[in-house]
Structure formats: structure tokens, C-alpha cells
Amino acid sequence: MISLSKPPTTAAQREALELLQQGRRFLLTGHVRPDGDCIGAEAALASVLTALDKEVWILNPDPVEPQFDYLARDFVFGAYDGGEPPRHDVTVLLDCSELDRCGRLADVLAGGASRKLVIDHHLHHGPPWWDAAYVDHGASATGLLVHRIARQLGIELDRAGAQGVFTSIVTDTGWFKYSNTDAETLAVAADLVAHGVDPDALYRSIYQRKRRSHPLETGKVLATTEYYEDGRLAVVTMPREGDGGAPALDGDDVLDLLRAVESVEVVLSLRELAGGLVKLSARSKTDYDVNALARLFGGGGHRKASGATIEGELDEVKDRLVIAASRRFREARGS
């Protein structure tokens, strides 16, 4: 049985909890293009800190995507546009531990005098740069860690905080279908629903508000599919259109469709950005480590879900990635 009583803590996590209790003014932030786990965790932590009578600001490198606007009804999600951030004594970086993933906010955060706290479930590479960290690489979502924090501090999440945790969990587990879905995740989700979270309403907001053009754009991207390694590797490309970038398809629609192909183990989605950059999204449904692949190109993430932003032309980046991915397939076979 999974208990929703206070979970055990490590010494490092206790230091993080002490910092949350000691601080007075908190700036919550996350990575560029914040996803559901990032902003859900921010909303949940803002709920916890507000209950502790703290001052809280949320400031991200980029705005919140429209499908998550229900979270913005209770908290102001700022998008950094230059200048000095609100005065604060603790900076909390959620859903990543690498400052360079904060885009144009990175230098501002690094140069600030505030104490630094990381709350994350991703692997960190390099020496620690923070004052405290609440980290569990085995957690299904950063929002799940905030839920643990709330229990450890004796805080009952309000409606907005509960929606934030649920958003984190469902977006990072693919609505409970990915391999990171475990008993704790399901128990927490059940508890949140029992306390008023409406899964149907959130599902419709996150996944069923797409543009009319979305099915056609999805079909256009799927038409670029190429298979390698006897169908074990699938690659799709999204070239830029006109003066803008390629269409930013919401969620994992294309990736999920290709992972449904029986032979496919790994899917690489490449979206051409402005400025000679290509955004990689990589997914695996086997033991193939796409985090190791993404790290070869300056990215990172999880073993089965990672990404990177890579310099170069779309076709050239695709060729480099296919060579690197194929090499890892051959190494796994011992050939």
C-alpha cells in the first residue's frame, strides 16, 4: 500500500525544506518553453509558499502556453522581458537543474544575490551550483516532488495547487501511459481527484483545444517519416515555413503515433528554428537511452524522453543524429 502520510526525506531534502521555511520572498522559475510539469510544479509550490505566508513571484523565460491558462487564473506567470526581477531572497529553479536552460534569464539568476534552490527529477551533469536541492531522479514528475514537499511541511494543497500537481503528473506520464507511471504517481493522482480535481476538464483543456489546422499539420509532419535500423528508428522533420519557424505541434502527438508502430523503438522529431538552430525531441519505448544521445548534442532529459537545441541546417543535423543514433543501436548489439 502507498501511504500519503509524510514521506521520508534525505539530509539534502531536509536542507531544502529548511530553506523553504526560512526564506521570505521567493522567485520561482523554470526552463525555456515551460511545459506542463514545469508550470504545474510552479503553481503547486506557489500554493505551498502562500500557505506559509511567503511572498511569491513566478517568472519564466517564456510565456505559459494557452492550454495551461487555467493555472494562470490563480497565479501570475510572468515572462521575462529584461530588467531586474522582483526583489527576492530565494530563487527556486523547478524542473531543471541547468541554469543555461533558463535562456535569457540565466545570467540574471546567476548574478543575483539570492540563495538558490533546485527542485527537479532530471539527472544533473557537472558540479552542484545551488545552495540546496530537493531532487529525486526516480520521481515521475517535478510536481510529484512538490506534493511530497507539501506533505512534509504539513500543508494541504488548495484547488489551484492540486491542479498544478495533477497537471505535472499527467503531462510527464503521458496521462499515465509512460513507463515512469508508478504506484506513488497513481496514488497521488487518486488523492487529488478525491479532493476535487476534475480529470475530464483538465484533459479537455490540455489536449482538446487544438487549432483546426492541427490534423493537417500532423499529417504533413508524418509524411516526412523515414525509418532506419530495420524500422527501429523513426525520424520526422519540420522545416521552417516562410520567415517564421516550423509549426510547433502541441504535445507528443506525432511522437506517440510513431511509437505505436511495432518495430519502432526510438523516435526523433526535428523542428527547424530561426537562427540556424534545430530543436530535437527524442523518445524511446525500450531500454535505448535517448538522454545519452541528446547529451552528445548538448541536450539532456530522461532516459526515455530527452531533447536538445542543435546548431546547423536541418538536413545536416538530421544526418548527424541518424549516424549517432544508429551507432548506439549497433553498440547495443555488440557489432
LONU-625471 format. One record per residue (C-alpha): x, y negated, z negated. Coordinates in steps of 0.25 Angstrom, whole numbers, padded with zeros to 4 digits, always signed. Layout:
// LONU-625471
XYZ
...
END
This chain:
// LONU-625471
+0000+0000+0000
+0005-0014+0003
+0003-0024-0009
+0000-0038-0007
+0006-0042-0021
+0019-0049-0022
+0029-0043-0013
+0043-0040-0017
+0054-0051-0014
+0069-0050-0011
+0078-0060-0018
+0079-0068-0005
+0064-0069-0004
+0063-0074-0019
+0072-0085-0016
+0063-0089-0004
+0051-0089-0013
+0058-0097-0023
+0061-0108-0012
+0047-0108-0008
+0043-0111-0023
+0054-0121-0025
+0052-0129-0013
+0042-0141-0012
+0042-0145+0003
+0042-0135+0014
+0045-0135+0029
+0040-0123+0036
+0045-0120+0050
+0048-0109+0060
+0053-0105+0073
+0051-0111+0087
+0037-0108+0093
+0032-0103+0079
+0024-0090+0081
+0012-0085+0072
+0022-0079+0062
+0029-0092+0060
+0018-0101+0059
+0009-0091+0051
+0020-0090+0041
+0022-0105+0040
+0007-0106+0037
+0007-0096+0027
+0019-0102+0020
+0013-0115+0020
+0001-0110+0013
+0010-0103+0003
+0018-0116+0000
+0006-0125+0000
+0000-0116-0011
+0013-0118-0019
+0011-0133-0017
+0022-0136-0008
+0023-0146+0004
+0024-0138+0017
+0026-0142+0031
+0027-0133+0043
+0036-0138+0055
+0039-0129+0067
+0048-0131+0079
+0035-0129+0088
+0020-0131+0086
+0011-0120+0082
+0005-0112+0094
-0011-0114+0096
-0015-0100+0092
-0010-0103+0078
-0017-0116+0076
-0026-0110+0065
-0013-0111+0056
-0011-0125+0059
-0025-0129+0053
-0019-0127+0039
-0005-0131+0041
+0002-0142+0049
+0012-0135+0059
+0022-0146+0063
+0030-0144+0075
+0044-0151+0074
+0046-0163+0084
+0058-0169+0078
+0062-0177+0066
+0063-0173+0051
+0053-0163+0046
+0045-0165+0033
+0053-0166+0020
+0055-0153+0014
+0064-0145+0005
+0062-0131+0010
+0061-0127+0025
+0055-0113+0028
+0058-0106+0041
+0048-0095+0044
+0048-0084+0054
+0062-0086+0058
+0076-0088+0051
+0084-0094+0062
+0084-0110+0062
+0087-0110+0077
+0073-0104+0079
+0067-0117+0074
+0070-0125+0087
+0072-0140+0085
+0068-0138+0070
+0081-0130+0068
+0091-0142+0066
+0081-0149+0057
+0079-0137+0048
+0093-0134+0047
+0097-0148+0043
+0086-0150+0033
+0090-0150+0018
+0078-0141+0014
+0080-0127+0009
+0078-0116+0020
+0069-0104+0018
+0067-0093+0029
+0054-0084+0029
+0056-0074+0040
+0055-0060+0045
+0065-0061+0056
+0079-0056+0056
+0089-0067+0054
+0103-0067+0060
+0114-0075+0054
+0117-0081+0040
+0105-0086+0032
+0104-0101+0033
+0092-0103+0023
+0091-0105+0008
+0080-0094+0006
+0073-0083+0015
+0061-0075+0014
+0064-0064+0025
+0059-0050+0028
+0062-0044+0041
+0052-0033+0039
+0040-0043+0038
+0031-0043+0049
+0029-0058+0049
+0035-0070+0042
+0020-0073+0038
+0021-0060+0030
+0033-0065+0022
+0025-0078+0019
+0013-0069+0014
+0023-0062+0005
+0029-0075+0000
+0014-0080-0003
+0012-0067-0012
+0026-0068-0019
+0023-0083-0022
+0009-0079-0027
+0002-0088-0016
-0011-0083-0010
-0011-0088+0005
-0023-0097+0009
-0030-0095+0022
-0020-0103+0030
-0008-0095+0024
-0015-0082+0026
-0018-0085+0041
-0003-0089+0042
+0002-0075+0037
-0009-0067+0046
-0004-0075+0058
+0010-0072+0055
+0007-0057+0053
-0001-0055+0066
+0007-0063+0075
+0020-0056+0071
+0014-0042+0071
+0006-0043+0084
-0007-0042+0076
-0001-0030+0068
+0003-0022+0080
+0018-0024+0080
+0028-0015+0072
+0030-0025+0061
+0016-0023+0056
+0017-0016+0043
+0009-0013+0031
+0012-0026+0024
+0008-0034+0036
-0005-0027+0037
-0008-0028+0022
-0005-0043+0022
-0014-0045+0035
-0025-0038+0028
-0024-0046+0015
-0024-0059+0024
-0037-0054+0031
-0043-0051+0017
-0040-0065+0013
-0047-0072+0025
-0038-0071+0037
-0046-0069+0050
-0038-0060+0059
-0048-0062+0071
-0048-0077+0070
-0032-0077+0070
-0031-0067+0081
-0040-0075+0090
-0032-0088+0086
-0019-0082+0089
-0021-0073+0101
-0035-0076+0107
-0033-0091+0111
-0024-0090+0123
-0025-0098+0136
-0034-0094+0148
-0021-0093+0155
-0015-0083+0145
-0019-0070+0152
-0014-0075+0166
-0001-0079+0159
+0001-0066+0152
-0001-0059+0165
+0009-0067+0172
+0019-0064+0162
+0016-0049+0162
+0018-0049+0177
+0033-0053+0175
+0035-0040+0167
+0048-0032+0170
+0051-0018+0164
+0065-0014+0161
+0071-0002+0154
+0061+0008+0159
+0050-0001+0155
+0055-0002+0140
+0058-0017+0142
+0047-0027+0148
+0051-0041+0151
+0042-0053+0155
+0045-0067+0159
+0038-0080+0158
+0045-0091+0167
+0043-0105+0165
+0031-0112+0173
+0034-0126+0178
+0040-0135+0169
+0036-0128+0156
+0039-0115+0150
+0033-0101+0153
+0019-0099+0147
+0020-0095+0132
+0011-0084+0131
+0006-0082+0117
+0009-0071+0108
+0014-0057+0113
+0004-0055+0124
+0014-0051+0135
+0024-0044+0125
+0012-0036+0120
+0007-0031+0133
+0021-0027+0138
+0024-0020+0125
+0011-0012+0127
+0018-0005+0139
+0022+0009+0134
+0036+0009+0139
+0040-0006+0135
+0048-0007+0122
+0053-0021+0124
+0046-0034+0130
+0054-0046+0133
+0046-0059+0137
+0054-0071+0143
+0048-0084+0143
+0055-0095+0150
+0056-0108+0143
+0061-0122+0147
+0075-0126+0146
+0081-0113+0151
+0076-0104+0140
+0069-0091+0139
+0060-0086+0128
+0061-0071+0125
+0051-0063+0117
+0055-0049+0115
+0046-0038+0109
+0049-0023+0106
+0040-0012+0103
+0051-0001+0100
+0064-0002+0092
+0070-0011+0102
+0076-0023+0095
+0071-0035+0102
+0077-0044+0091
+0091-0039+0095
+0088-0042+0109
+0083-0056+0106
+0095-0059+0097
+0104-0057+0109
+0098-0069+0115
+0098-0078+0103
+0084-0074+0098
+0078-0065+0088
+0066-0060+0080
+0062-0046+0077
+0066-0032+0081
+0053-0031+0090
+0050-0045+0093
+0060-0056+0096
+0063-0068+0105
+0074-0077+0110
+0075-0090+0118
+0086-0088+0128
+0093-0098+0137
+0093-0094+0152
+0084-0093+0164
+0072-0083+0163
+0077-0072+0173
+0091-0073+0167
+0086-0072+0153
+0077-0060+0157
+0089-0053+0163
+0098-0055+0151
+0087-0050+0142
+0083-0037+0150
+0098-0034+0150
+0099-0035+0135
+0086-0028+0132
+0090-0017+0142
+0103-0015+0135
+0097-0013+0122
+0088-0003+0127
+0100+0005+0133
+0108+0003+0120
+0096+0009+0112
+0096+0021+0122
+0111+0022+0119
+0114+0021+0134
END
